[in-house]
Amino acid sequence: MQYVENRTFDEISLGDSAEITRTLTPQDIDLFAIVSGDINPAHLDEDYARTDMFHEVIAHGMWGGSLISAVLGTELPGPGTIYLNQSLNFRHPVSPGDTITARVTVRAKDAVKKRLILDCVCLNADGETVIKGEAEVIAPTEKIRRPRTALPEVHLHERGERYRRLIEATRELEPVVTAVIHPCDELSLTGALEAAAQDLIRPILVGPEAKIHAAAAEAEIDLGSVEIVDTPHSHAAAAEAVAMVRAGRAEALMKGKLHTDEVMRAVVNRETGLRTERRMSHVYALDVPTYPKPLFVTDAAINIYPDLDAKRDIVQNAIDLVRALGVETPKVALLSAVETVNAKISSTVDAAGLCKMAERGQITGGQLDGPLAFDNAVSRMAAMTKGIVSAVAGDADILVAPDLEAGNMIAKQLLYLAGADAAGLVLGARAPIMLTSRADDVLARLTSAALAQLYIRRKNLDAP
């Protein structure tokens, strides 16, 4: 165990010194702004900072001052120190990546009042003085030795940042010709046209033309030269959109204002649908504030109680998608209630079978482990506590639920309790299907379009 220990007034001599060294990160600046409320754009806005006198983002001056405080409170004198006065003179800016050493040196002692005067300085890696000052403190008179407090992990989350990165990754790709099924309300129409404006898709609006125009008028949207394929109702729109994919006129489908089962009924039709040899499945792409990377959950929408063969396809669909997004070897956690194989819990047996299938090349491109309970899949600490040694445990990219009920609960809990954002695709058909929900905002719809674009344009290049 590590300890923090002070030096009492009597143990301290003139000339004694102590220091700490820290390297400034962008996250440090964000955290300091959150704690202090100082949102000066010189510290947070790169565009503005380029026009400022330093031409780059710089740290809050008091970030360096806080390092001096840390030395006084933990090193010299340490715990029990009472701050009285502090002067600071700021001489040089500090930018992300700069390594700063904060040092205090005892210059004077007052034996009657147990006070110290300390010279304070912060130096960068080039030896330049960035802060210079003086501190006056009351030094402790009793010895204190306490276990060093373990600080909590902090995950900063800017809503939509990871989704925006996905969208940015499509900039060099060709838009995907997309049949938008029954876009007869403001949200579905706006989402489709915004995706088109960002070159994610080239939409073909399939549905009752009068209703589409009415929705556009209500939303004050100019449809311009967007192609519209007129159909009498939503069922016909789904059938026509599927036929367009079969004919090569469209590369993807996007759900508008109609029920998911209407879309899927047309997709799974054995004569006129989009079936392939692979089982179709849904993959949620979740941006979870407390998780350090995008998290994919499957299957929460299509397969109710999948057997082992169906799970093989569910896993492979998810791996193919995540590889297309740039993850070379996705880590796949096969979820159950326990971490050991138990014949009475079929999901543990399936997990073991899927791992063996991956070993024998029946599943490719990912790293599988399971059975794993949810906590062991997403928390390194939980995995370590249970003695699980695994590259997947605590660092999963993909969570494979044992059945639709569990998958749906996992996704909804992350959405409504953890503040996650969700986008997603149905894969395994001849074309990806963007099954947006009525609750999805425009960002979620754009992200689903970006997922489809990356999947279509990259999957052949990135196939293992």
C-alpha positions as CSV (number, residue, x, y, z in Angstrom):
1,M,0.0,0.0,0.0
2,Q,1.2,3.5,-0.8
3,Y,1.1,6.2,1.8
4,V,1.2,10.0,2.0
5,E,3.4,11.3,4.9
6,N,4.1,14.8,6.1
7,R,7.2,16.5,7.4
8,T,6.6,18.3,10.7
9,F,7.9,21.9,11.4
10,D,10.8,20.5,13.4
11,E,11.8,18.1,10.7
12,I,12.1,20.9,8.1
13,S,15.2,22.8,7.5
14,L,16.0,25.9,5.4
15,G,16.7,25.0,1.9
16,D,14.6,21.8,1.9
17,S,12.6,21.3,-1.3
18,A,10.1,19.0,-2.9
19,E,8.6,18.7,-6.4
20,I,6.1,16.9,-8.6
21,T,6.1,16.6,-12.4
22,R,3.0,16.4,-14.6
23,T,2.4,16.4,-18.3
24,L,-0.6,18.6,-19.4
25,T,-3.2,16.8,-21.5
26,P,-6.3,18.1,-23.2
27,Q,-8.4,16.2,-20.7
28,D,-6.6,18.1,-17.9
29,I,-7.8,21.4,-19.4
30,D,-11.3,20.1,-19.8
31,L,-11.4,18.8,-16.2
32,F,-10.1,22.1,-14.9
33,A,-12.7,24.0,-16.8
34,I,-15.5,21.8,-15.5
35,V,-14.3,22.1,-11.9
36,S,-13.6,25.9,-12.0
37,G,-16.3,27.0,-14.4
38,D,-13.6,28.9,-16.4
39,I,-14.6,28.3,-20.0
40,N,-12.4,31.0,-21.5
41,P,-12.1,30.1,-25.2
42,A,-8.3,30.6,-25.0
43,H,-8.3,27.2,-23.2
44,L,-11.1,25.3,-24.9
45,D,-11.7,26.7,-28.5
46,E,-8.9,25.8,-30.9
47,D,-10.3,28.0,-33.7
48,Y,-10.4,31.0,-31.3
49,A,-7.0,30.2,-29.8
50,R,-5.3,30.3,-33.2
51,T,-6.3,34.0,-33.4
52,D,-5.2,34.8,-29.9
53,M,-1.7,36.0,-28.9
54,F,-0.3,32.5,-28.3
55,H,-1.9,31.0,-31.4
56,E,-2.8,27.7,-29.7
57,V,-4.8,26.4,-26.8
58,I,-3.1,27.0,-23.4
59,A,-3.7,25.8,-19.9
60,H,-5.5,27.8,-17.3
61,G,-2.9,29.7,-15.3
62,M,-4.2,28.2,-12.1
63,W,-3.6,24.7,-13.3
64,G,0.1,25.3,-12.7
65,G,-0.8,27.0,-9.4
66,S,-2.7,23.8,-8.4
67,L,0.5,21.8,-8.9
68,I,2.2,24.0,-6.3
69,S,-0.7,23.4,-4.0
70,A,-0.3,19.7,-4.6
71,V,3.3,19.8,-3.5
72,L,2.5,21.7,-0.4
73,G,-0.4,19.4,0.5
74,T,1.2,16.1,-0.2
75,E,5.0,16.5,-0.1
76,L,6.4,19.5,1.8
77,P,5.1,20.0,4.4
78,G,2.4,17.6,3.4
79,P,-0.8,16.5,5.2
80,G,-1.8,19.0,8.0
81,T,-0.5,22.0,6.2
82,I,-2.6,25.2,6.4
83,Y,-2.4,27.6,3.5
84,L,-2.2,31.2,4.4
85,N,-0.9,33.2,1.4
86,Q,0.2,32.5,-2.2
87,S,1.6,34.9,-4.8
88,L,2.0,33.8,-8.4
89,N,3.7,35.5,-11.3
90,F,2.8,33.9,-14.7
91,R,5.7,34.1,-17.1
92,H,5.2,31.6,-19.9
93,P,2.1,29.8,-21.4
94,V,1.7,26.0,-20.9
95,S,0.2,24.0,-23.8
96,P,-1.0,20.4,-24.0
97,G,2.0,18.1,-24.1
98,D,4.2,20.3,-22.0
99,T,5.8,18.6,-19.0
100,I,5.8,20.9,-15.9
101,T,7.8,20.4,-12.7
102,A,6.4,22.3,-9.7
103,R,9.0,22.8,-7.0
104,V,8.8,24.5,-3.5
105,T,11.9,25.4,-1.4
106,V,11.8,26.5,2.2
107,R,13.2,30.1,2.5
108,A,12.3,31.1,6.1
109,K,10.9,29.6,9.3
110,D,9.0,31.2,12.2
111,A,9.5,29.0,15.2
112,V,6.9,30.8,17.3
113,K,4.0,30.6,14.8
114,K,5.2,27.4,13.1
115,R,5.1,29.2,9.8
116,L,7.1,28.7,6.7
117,I,7.9,30.9,3.7
118,L,8.5,28.8,0.6
119,D,9.8,29.9,-2.9
120,C,7.6,28.3,-5.6
121,V,8.5,27.7,-9.2
122,C,7.0,25.8,-12.2
123,L,9.5,24.9,-14.9
124,N,8.8,23.4,-18.4
125,A,10.9,20.7,-20.0
126,D,13.2,23.3,-21.5
127,G,13.9,24.8,-18.1
128,E,11.9,27.9,-18.7
129,T,10.1,29.4,-15.7
130,V,6.4,29.4,-16.4
131,I,5.3,30.4,-12.9
132,K,7.2,32.0,-10.0
133,G,5.9,32.9,-6.6
134,E,5.9,32.6,-2.8
135,A,3.8,30.6,-0.4
136,E,3.2,31.1,3.3
137,V,1.9,28.1,5.3
138,I,1.5,26.9,8.8
139,A,3.4,23.6,9.0
140,P,2.0,20.6,10.9
141,T,3.6,19.8,14.3
142,E,2.3,16.2,14.5
143,K,3.4,13.4,12.3
144,I,0.7,12.2,9.8
145,R,0.9,9.1,7.7
146,R,-2.2,8.0,5.8
147,P,-2.9,5.6,2.9
148,R,-2.7,7.4,-0.4
149,T,-6.3,7.9,-1.7
150,A,-7.0,6.1,-4.9
151,L,-8.6,8.7,-7.2
152,P,-11.7,7.7,-9.2
153,E,-11.4,7.2,-13.0
154,V,-12.9,10.1,-14.9
155,H,-14.4,9.6,-18.3
156,L,-15.1,12.9,-20.1
157,H,-17.9,12.6,-22.6
158,E,-19.0,15.1,-25.2
159,R,-22.3,13.9,-26.6
160,G,-22.1,12.9,-30.2
161,E,-18.3,13.2,-30.4
162,R,-17.7,9.6,-31.3
163,Y,-20.6,9.6,-33.8
164,R,-19.1,12.7,-35.4
165,R,-15.8,10.9,-35.8
166,L,-17.6,8.1,-37.5
167,I,-19.3,10.5,-39.9
168,E,-15.9,12.3,-40.5
169,A,-14.4,8.9,-41.5
170,T,-16.7,8.8,-44.5
171,R,-15.5,12.0,-46.1
172,E,-13.6,10.3,-48.9
173,L,-16.2,7.7,-49.6
174,E,-18.9,7.8,-52.3
175,P,-22.5,8.3,-51.0
176,V,-24.6,5.2,-50.8
177,V,-27.7,5.1,-53.0
178,T,-30.5,4.6,-50.4
179,A,-34.1,3.8,-50.7
180,V,-35.8,5.7,-47.9
181,I,-39.0,3.8,-47.1
182,H,-42.2,5.9,-46.4
183,P,-40.5,9.2,-45.2
184,C,-43.8,10.8,-44.5
185,D,-43.0,12.7,-41.3
186,E,-40.6,15.6,-40.5
187,L,-38.0,13.6,-38.6
188,S,-37.5,10.8,-41.1
189,L,-37.5,13.2,-44.0
190,T,-35.1,15.6,-42.3
191,G,-32.7,12.8,-41.3
192,A,-32.6,11.5,-44.9
193,L,-32.0,14.9,-46.4
194,E,-29.4,15.8,-43.8
195,A,-27.6,12.5,-44.5
196,A,-27.6,13.5,-48.2
197,A,-26.3,17.0,-47.4
198,Q,-23.3,15.3,-45.7
199,D,-22.7,13.0,-48.7
200,L,-23.5,9.9,-46.6
201,I,-26.4,8.8,-48.9
202,R,-28.0,9.6,-52.2
203,P,-31.7,9.2,-51.2
204,I,-34.6,7.9,-53.2
205,L,-37.8,8.7,-51.4
206,V,-40.2,5.7,-51.7
207,G,-43.8,6.3,-50.5
208,P,-47.0,8.2,-51.3
209,E,-45.8,11.3,-53.1
210,A,-48.5,13.5,-51.8
211,K,-47.7,12.6,-48.2
212,I,-44.0,13.2,-48.8
213,H,-44.6,16.6,-50.2
214,A,-47.0,17.4,-47.3
215,A,-44.3,16.4,-44.8
216,A,-41.7,18.5,-46.6
217,A,-44.0,21.5,-46.6
218,E,-44.8,21.2,-42.9
219,A,-41.1,21.0,-42.1
220,E,-40.3,23.8,-44.6
221,I,-38.0,21.5,-46.5
222,D,-37.1,22.0,-50.2
223,L,-37.0,18.6,-51.8
224,G,-35.3,20.1,-54.9
225,S,-34.3,17.4,-57.3
226,V,-34.6,14.4,-54.9
227,E,-36.1,11.4,-56.7
228,I,-39.5,10.3,-55.4
229,V,-41.0,6.9,-56.2
230,D,-44.7,7.1,-55.7
231,T,-46.5,4.2,-53.9
232,P,-50.0,4.0,-52.5
233,H,-49.1,3.1,-48.9
234,S,-46.3,2.0,-46.5
235,H,-46.6,-1.8,-47.3
236,A,-46.1,-1.0,-51.0
237,A,-43.2,1.4,-50.2
238,A,-41.4,-1.4,-48.4
239,A,-41.9,-3.9,-51.2
240,E,-40.8,-1.3,-53.8
241,A,-37.7,-0.4,-51.9
242,V,-36.7,-4.0,-51.6
243,A,-37.3,-4.5,-55.3
244,M,-35.0,-1.6,-56.0
245,V,-32.2,-3.2,-54.1
246,R,-32.8,-6.5,-55.9
247,A,-32.7,-4.6,-59.2
248,G,-29.4,-2.8,-58.3
249,R,-31.1,0.6,-58.1
250,A,-30.3,1.0,-54.4
251,E,-27.5,-0.1,-52.2
252,A,-29.2,0.3,-48.8
253,L,-32.5,0.8,-47.1
254,M,-33.6,3.4,-44.5
255,K,-36.7,3.1,-42.5
256,G,-39.0,6.1,-42.4
257,K,-42.4,6.5,-40.8
258,L,-43.6,2.9,-40.7
259,H,-43.3,-0.1,-38.3
260,T,-40.2,-2.2,-38.4
261,D,-42.1,-5.4,-39.0
262,E,-43.5,-3.8,-42.3
263,V,-39.9,-3.3,-43.5
264,M,-38.7,-6.7,-42.4
265,R,-41.6,-8.6,-43.8
266,A,-40.6,-7.3,-47.2
267,V,-36.9,-8.0,-46.6
268,V,-37.3,-11.6,-45.4
269,N,-39.8,-12.7,-48.1
270,R,-38.3,-15.9,-49.6
271,E,-39.3,-15.1,-53.2
272,T,-38.9,-11.3,-53.4
273,G,-36.9,-10.3,-50.4
274,L,-33.2,-9.8,-49.6
275,R,-32.2,-13.1,-47.9
276,T,-28.7,-14.5,-48.2
277,E,-27.1,-17.6,-46.8
278,R,-26.3,-15.7,-43.6
279,R,-28.9,-15.0,-40.9
280,M,-29.9,-11.4,-40.6
281,S,-29.2,-9.6,-37.3
282,H,-29.3,-6.2,-35.8
283,V,-26.2,-4.4,-34.4
284,Y,-26.6,-1.4,-32.0
285,A,-23.7,1.1,-32.1
286,L,-23.8,2.7,-28.7
287,D,-21.9,5.8,-27.5
288,V,-21.9,5.2,-23.7
289,P,-20.5,8.1,-21.6
290,T,-18.9,5.8,-19.1
291,Y,-17.2,3.5,-21.7
292,P,-14.0,4.6,-23.3
293,K,-14.9,3.5,-26.9
294,P,-17.9,2.7,-29.0
295,L,-19.8,-0.3,-27.8
296,F,-21.8,-2.6,-30.1
297,V,-24.6,-4.8,-28.9
298,T,-26.2,-7.6,-30.8
299,D,-28.9,-9.0,-31.4
300,A,-31.5,-6.8,-29.7
301,A,-34.1,-6.6,-32.5
302,I,-34.3,-9.5,-35.0
303,N,-33.6,-13.0,-33.6
304,I,-35.7,-13.9,-30.6
305,Y,-34.0,-17.2,-29.4
306,P,-31.1,-17.8,-31.8
307,D,-29.5,-21.3,-31.9
308,L,-25.8,-21.9,-32.2
309,D,-25.8,-21.6,-36.0
310,A,-27.7,-18.3,-35.9
311,K,-25.4,-17.0,-33.2
312,R,-22.4,-17.7,-35.5
313,D,-24.0,-15.4,-38.1
314,I,-24.9,-12.8,-35.5
315,V,-21.3,-12.7,-34.3
316,Q,-19.9,-12.6,-37.8
317,N,-22.2,-9.8,-38.9
318,A,-21.1,-7.7,-36.0
319,I,-17.4,-8.4,-36.6
320,D,-17.7,-7.4,-40.2
321,L,-19.3,-4.1,-39.3
322,V,-16.8,-3.2,-36.6
323,R,-13.9,-4.1,-38.9
324,A,-15.3,-1.8,-41.5
325,L,-15.2,1.0,-39.0
326,G,-11.5,0.6,-38.6
327,V,-11.1,-1.9,-35.6
328,E,-8.7,-4.5,-37.0
329,T,-9.6,-7.3,-34.6
330,P,-12.8,-6.6,-32.7
331,K,-13.0,-8.1,-29.2
332,V,-16.2,-10.0,-28.8
333,A,-17.7,-10.8,-25.4
334,L,-20.3,-13.7,-25.4
335,L,-22.6,-12.8,-22.6
336,S,-24.3,-15.0,-20.0
337,A,-25.1,-14.9,-16.3
338,V,-21.8,-16.6,-15.3
339,E,-18.3,-17.0,-16.5
340,T,-18.0,-20.8,-16.5
341,V,-19.7,-23.4,-18.7
342,N,-22.8,-24.8,-17.1
343,A,-24.8,-27.4,-18.9
344,K,-28.0,-26.0,-17.3
345,I,-27.4,-22.6,-18.8
346,S,-27.5,-23.0,-22.6
347,S,-26.0,-19.6,-23.3
348,T,-22.7,-20.7,-21.6
349,V,-22.6,-23.8,-23.8
350,D,-23.2,-21.7,-26.9
351,A,-20.5,-19.3,-25.9
352,A,-18.0,-22.2,-25.5
353,G,-19.1,-23.5,-28.9
354,L,-18.7,-20.1,-30.6
355,C,-15.2,-19.8,-29.2
356,K,-14.2,-23.2,-30.6
357,M,-15.8,-22.2,-33.9
358,A,-13.6,-19.1,-34.0
359,E,-10.5,-21.3,-33.3
360,R,-11.4,-23.5,-36.2
361,G,-12.0,-20.7,-38.7
362,Q,-15.8,-20.8,-38.7
363,I,-15.9,-17.3,-37.4
364,T,-13.2,-14.9,-38.6
365,G,-11.8,-11.5,-38.0
366,G,-12.5,-11.1,-34.3
367,Q,-11.2,-12.3,-30.9
368,L,-13.9,-14.1,-29.0
369,D,-14.2,-15.0,-25.3
370,G,-17.1,-16.3,-23.2
371,P,-19.1,-17.0,-21.4
372,L,-18.7,-13.7,-19.7
373,A,-21.1,-11.9,-17.4
374,F,-21.9,-8.3,-18.3
375,D,-19.6,-6.8,-15.6
376,N,-16.6,-8.9,-16.7
377,A,-17.1,-7.9,-20.3
378,V,-17.0,-4.2,-19.7
379,S,-15.0,-3.8,-16.4
380,R,-11.3,-4.7,-16.1
381,M,-11.7,-4.5,-12.3
382,A,-14.6,-6.9,-12.2
383,A,-12.6,-9.3,-14.4
384,M,-9.5,-9.1,-12.3
385,T,-11.6,-9.6,-9.1
386,K,-12.9,-12.9,-10.5
387,G,-9.4,-13.9,-11.7
388,I,-10.4,-13.9,-15.4
389,V,-7.3,-13.6,-17.6
390,S,-8.5,-12.5,-21.1
391,A,-7.8,-9.9,-23.7
392,V,-11.5,-9.4,-24.2
393,A,-12.7,-9.2,-20.6
394,G,-13.1,-5.5,-19.5
395,D,-12.3,-4.3,-23.0
396,A,-15.0,-5.6,-25.3
397,D,-16.0,-3.9,-28.5
398,I,-19.0,-6.2,-29.2
399,L,-21.4,-7.6,-26.6
400,V,-23.3,-10.7,-27.9
401,A,-26.5,-11.2,-26.0
402,P,-27.8,-14.7,-25.4
403,D,-31.3,-13.8,-26.8
404,L,-33.3,-10.9,-28.0
405,E,-34.9,-10.2,-24.6
406,A,-31.5,-9.8,-22.9
407,G,-30.0,-7.8,-25.8
408,N,-33.0,-5.4,-25.8
409,M,-32.7,-4.9,-22.0
410,I,-29.0,-4.3,-22.2
411,A,-29.4,-1.7,-24.9
412,K,-32.3,0.0,-23.3
413,Q,-30.6,0.1,-19.9
414,L,-27.5,1.7,-21.5
415,L,-29.8,4.2,-23.2
416,Y,-32.0,5.3,-20.3
417,L,-29.8,4.7,-17.3
418,A,-26.3,5.4,-18.7
419,G,-27.2,8.2,-21.1
420,A,-26.0,6.3,-24.2
421,D,-26.8,7.3,-27.7
422,A,-27.7,4.6,-30.2
423,A,-27.6,4.0,-33.9
424,G,-27.7,0.7,-35.7
425,L,-28.0,-1.5,-38.8
426,V,-29.6,-4.8,-39.8
427,L,-26.9,-6.9,-41.5
428,G,-26.9,-10.2,-43.3
429,A,-29.3,-9.2,-46.1
430,R,-28.2,-8.2,-49.6
431,A,-28.1,-4.6,-48.3
432,P,-27.7,-3.0,-44.9
433,I,-30.9,-1.7,-43.4
434,M,-31.1,1.4,-41.2
435,L,-33.8,0.7,-38.7
436,T,-34.1,4.1,-37.1
437,S,-36.6,4.5,-34.2
438,R,-39.2,7.2,-33.8
439,A,-37.2,8.3,-30.7
440,D,-34.0,8.7,-32.7
441,D,-32.8,12.3,-33.4
442,V,-31.1,13.5,-36.6
443,L,-27.6,12.6,-35.2
444,A,-28.6,9.0,-34.7
445,R,-30.0,8.8,-38.2
446,L,-26.8,10.3,-39.6
447,T,-24.7,7.8,-37.7
448,S,-26.8,4.9,-39.0
449,A,-26.2,6.2,-42.5
450,A,-22.4,6.5,-41.8
451,L,-22.4,3.0,-40.5
452,A,-24.0,1.7,-43.7
453,Q,-21.7,3.8,-45.9
454,L,-18.5,2.5,-44.1
455,Y,-19.9,-1.1,-44.2
456,I,-20.6,-1.0,-47.9
457,R,-17.5,0.8,-49.1
458,R,-15.0,-0.9,-46.8
459,K,-16.2,-4.4,-46.1
460,N,-14.6,-6.0,-49.2
461,L,-11.3,-4.2,-48.6
462,D,-11.2,-5.1,-44.9
463,A,-12.4,-8.7,-45.2
464,P,-10.0,-11.1,-43.3
